[in-house]
Amino acid sequence: MRQRTAFGSIGVAAALALLMMWLGNGPSHVSAMERMAENIRRVTSYQVTLESEIQIGQPPSKPVATTIFFWVAPGSIRIQEKGSESVLAAEDISIYPVGKPGIAINTKAGTFRFVAARQGFKSPFIIVEELGNFSGQADRKVGVKQINGRQANGFEIDARKIDPNAYPGRVQIWIDGESQLLVKLQYEFVEGGRPSKLTMRDFRWNVALDPKLFDPTPPEGYTDTTEPSKSLTERVQIITEGLKIYAEFSGGHYPRGTMVYGDVTRDEIFKMIGIQGQPTREQNRSDQYVKALRANLAATHLNEILRDNPDAAYFGKTVEPKDAGKILVRWKLEDGRYQIIYGDLRSETVATERLRELEGK
């Protein structure tokens, strides 16, 4: 809200005091979260430890997967497993040079596979760089404490204010009182009916990182296990079939949002068909479960398209099956044309000019 105080009537000292209150202790147009975001936008590199914890089994255990995440401007990424005991996939090193195809390496098996460049949507819970786009305020302060010898101010915020497509949950963010940069982030949520937690800690900002960390050259002697990509026809068929199933289960809408995550969508589908947590043996054999897997496969393909393609968009937040002439999802093809899937799940490939007409641009 814009302040309309008449400074001439209260004197210079009082006016300065009021201004300081406005910029500091009072309601501020620049929140601590936004100051942190502004400083993140200036960062040239960082290294952070990620811990992913999920409660499994009875009695419950909480295995922790630990990885080290490296980022260097303008956006090259390396994700590296820490230690030999991991609950992650077998590939323990992933490298994504900015704007170029990357590589996933399994050092235990001596294999690698090439992966598409990640030029599309990035989740702030994995790519800290994306927190630089945050705008708004935290929901509440949670105090001050020492973290790694630094005084940090804590804030709590609804996870979907950071990433509206993620699991609902609470996020605690701790900001260095001096540098105004992130010191620790902890995100608690429920995945597959199981309490889960993602922690980012031990941040090192603006560190010198060896360019070789981001080199996607396959290790000598390793075996290439890259699989051929699915054809456009196959991919469109998988997506349209799965979205049809999702709309059937949901009572007439598609996954609502601007991004589609496979795990979040899976849990939504399971909830719709009455599965809580891990499916039972009987549920695994049901027709509904088989259809749910096809819907989840569609979500996985949508996630890859939106993650990898810099000119992809998904409009499930507003477009429904009844919207025959509206674009539900579109992405750019290698030949410069666009693949479109409409609200009624018809599909076609169009030139840029036709896309602009359809989107009213």
N, C-alpha and C positions, 0 to 999 in steps of 0.2 A: 504494500500500500504506500502511495506517495505521501510524504509528510508535507504539510502546507503551513508550517509555523511562520509567523511574521517576526523575523529576527529583530527588526527595528524597535520593537516594543519591549524587549527584555534585556538588552545590553549585550556587549560583545562577550564578556566572561560567561554569562549564563548561556549564551548561544553556543560557545565552544563546549561548555559542559554538556549541553543537550546533544551536540553533535557527537561527542565522545561516547555518550550513552548509546546513541543510535548506531555507532560503528562498533561498539564493544559489548557492554554488559546487557544492553537491552535487546529487543528483537532486531536482528541484523539482516541486512539484505545480502551479506556474505557469510554464510554459515561455516562452521569448522569443517564440515564435510566438503563444502565447495572450495575452501582454501586448500584442503588436502588434494582435491581433484585438480586444482590449478597447478599445484606443485608437481603432481604426477605428470602433467602434460609437458613439463620442462625436463623430465628425467631422460637421460640418454641410454641408461642400461640399468638392469637390476638382476639380483639373484634372490630366490626365496625358496624355503622348504615348505612343501605341501604334505599334509598328513590327512589321509582319508580313512575314517573309522566307521564300521558298520557292525551292529550287534547281530550275531547269528547263533543258531543252535540252542539246545536246551541241555544243561544249564547254559545261559548265554555267555558267549565269548565275544571279544571285541578286537579282532585282528586289525592291525594298522598298516596301511600301505604308505610308504614314505618316498617322495620323489623330490628332486631338485629341479627347479624351473629357472631357466635363463632367458633373458630378453634383452635385445639390443636394438636401438633405433636404426632404421625406421620401422622395424617390426619382425625381425628374425627371432625364432624361438627354438629352444632345446629343452626337452623334458627327459629327465634321466632318473631311473630308479636308484634308490639309495639302499645298499645292502642286498643280501641274497634272499631274504625271506620276504616274499611279496605276494599280495593277493590281487595284483594287477594282471593284465594280460601278459602273455609270454614275452612280448616285445618290450624291452627294458630301456631303449633309447629311441626317441622320436625327434627328428630335426625338420624344421620348416623354415627355409630361407624365405625372406619376404618376397612375395610375388612369384615364387618359383616352386616347382614340385619338390616334395620333401622325401624323407626316407624313414622307415620304421625298422629298427634293428633288434634282433634277438641274439644277444651275445652268448647265451647259454647253448643255443642250438646252432649257432654259426650261420644264421639266415638273415635275409633282409627283404623288404618289399618297398617299391616306390609308392608314394602317396601324392594325391593332388595338392596343389598349392592351396593354403587356407586364406582366401581373400574375401570371405564374406563375414557373416555374423560371428562375433566373439563374445563369450560369456565373461562378465567381470569377475566371476568366481574362479576362473582359470587364468584369464589374461588380465592381470592387474592394470595394465595400460588402459583398459576400458573403463576403469573407475575414474579416469580423467574426464570422462563424459558426464559424470554424475552432476545433477543439479537438484538442489533441495536441502532439506534439513533432516537430521536424525530425529527419531521419536522421543528419545530421552537420553540424558547423561547418566553414566554408570560409575562415575568417580575418577580418581587419579591413582595410578600405581606405578611402581618401578618395573620396567621390562628391559632385560639385558642392560641394566645400569642406566637406563634413560627414563625420565619422567614422562608418562604417557597419559593422555586424557581419553577416557572411554565413552563410547556412544553406542546406543542400541538402535537398530532400525529394522523394519520389516524387509525381509529378503526380496520381496517382489517390487520394492521401490528401487532396488539396485538392478535386478533382472526380473522383469514382470513375467517371464516365461518359465522361471525356475520353480523348484518345489517351494511351497509356502514354509516359512520358518523365521526364526529370529537370527539376526547377525549382530555380533559385537565387533566394533572396530575401535582399535586403539591407535591414537595419533601422537607422534612425538611432539612434545610441547615446544621444542625449539625449531626443528626443521619443518614441522607441520606435514610430515610424511607418514605413511602407514608403518606401524610397528608390528601389529598383529591383527589378524582377522579370524573370527570363529563363527561358523555357520552351522546351526543345528536344524535338522529336518528329519522327516520320516520317508524312507525309501523302501518300497515293497513291504510296508507294514513294520519295518525295523528301524529303530532309532539310529540315526547316522550323524556324522559330524565331519566337517571339512575345516581344517586349520591351516592358515598361512602364518609362518613365523620366520624369525631370523632373516629379516630383510636386509639386503645390502644394496644400497642405492648408488648409482653412478660409479660402478666398479669397472675396472679394466677387464674385459673378457676377450679371450683369445679367439680370433676369427675362425680358427679351426673347429671350434665348438659347433659352428653353424654350417659346416661343410657337409653336403649330402652325398659325398662320394662313398660308394659301398666299401666296406672293409675288404681288404685283399683276402681271397680264399673263401669268402662267404657265398652261400647259395641264394640265388634270386628266386623268391617265392611269389612274386607279383602275379596276381590273377588278372585276366582280361576284364575290362570294364563291361558292364551290361550295356546292351544297345539302347538307344533312345526309346525304341518301341517297347522293349521289356521294362524299362524303368517307368515309363508312363503307365503301363498296364498295372505294375505293382502298386504304384501310388494311387491310381484311381480306384482299383479294387479295394485297397485298404481304407481309403477315405469313405467309400460307400458303406463299408462295414462299420466304421466308427460312427457315421451319421445314423445308421440303423440302431446301434447300441445306445447312442446319446439322445435319441428322440428327435433328431433333425438338425444337428449342427456338427461342424467339423472341430478339430482341436482349436481352441480359441486363443489367439495370440498372434505375434509376429514372427515367432520362432517355434520350432517343433523339436522337443527333446525326446529321444526314444524312451528313456527310463520314466520320465514324467508321464508321457502318453500311455505307456504300458500300465502304470499304476491307475491312471484314470479309467482305462478300459477294464481292468480287473475289477475295479470298484463297481462299474456299471453292471457287470455280470455276476456280482456277488462273491468275488474272490478276495479274501483279506489275507495279506501276507503270502507265504508260499502256497501254491496250489496243491491240493490233495491229489492222491493217485486217481480218484474218481473224476475230479475236475480236469486233470490232464487228458483224460480220455474223451471229454465231452466235445460236441460239435462247436459249442460256443468258445471253448478254449482254443481250438484250431483256428477259428475265425479271428479270435483276438490276436493270435500270433501273426496272421496276415495283416491285420491293421497295424500292429507294431512294426512289422517290416516296412510298411509304407512310411511310417513315422521316421524310421532309420534313414530311408532314402531321402526324405524331405530334409532331414537334419543335415545330411551330407551336401545336398544342393545348396542350402542356405548358408552353410559353413564355408563351402569352398568357392562359391560363385560370387564375384563382387557385384553382379547386377541381377541378383535373384530377390524375389519378394514373395511373401506369403500373407494373405489377407483373411485368414480364418477368423479374425476377431469380428469381422463385419459381414463376410460373404457366406451365404448358406446355400443348401441344395436348390432352393427355389430361385436363386439368382442366376438364371441361365446365361445372361449376357455379361456378367461381371467376372473379372479375373480372380480366381482363387489363388493360383500360384503361377509364377513365371520365372524363367531363367534364360540366360543368354547362352547360345550354342557357339561352337568353335567357328562356324561359318558366318557369325555375326547376326544371324536371325534369332528369334526368341521362341521357346516352347511355352505354350500357354495351356493351362487346365482351368476351365471355367467352373462356376459354382455348380452347374448340373453335371460336371465331370466329363463334358465333351473336351476334346483336346485338339489343338492345331498348332502348326508352326507358322509364324508370321514374320514379316520384315519389320524393321524399326519403325517405319512410317505408320504401319497398321497398328503396332503396339501403342504409339502415341495417340492415335485416334481412339482406340479402345479405352485408354486411361485418361482421355480428355486433356492431353497435353499439347 
